[in-house]
Amino acid sequence: EWAPLGLVEMINAGGAVVATTLTRAPADDHDAEARLTSRAAGRFLAYCTPRPASVWREGGELGLPFSYDDATGLLAMQIDEATASKPAELLVIGE
């Protein structure tokens, strides 16, 4: 399951989400992949299950830090350096 809420410190939190997809079929031995494009930077929240194994910025070499609440399925992370002219593209990989 994947339900992006958006950048929660904005008035229109979901307005920063340009596109999102969920792939449930196994890809590289993972249960699911969610892709997200955000037009702005800030604190991003989503509800998802299963627990993410990792979060990556497209083209990045290091995984992004994130927090996950097992009881609620709430995923939180900080998106940096995103603008309308250069959106952030993220990949959330399930366990």
Buried (B, 14 or more C-beta within 10 A) or exposed (E): EBBBBBBEEEEEBEEBBBEBEBBEEEEEEBBBBBBBBBBBBBBBBBBBBBEBEBBBBEEEEEBBEBEBEEEEBBBBBEBEEBEEEEBBBBBBBBE
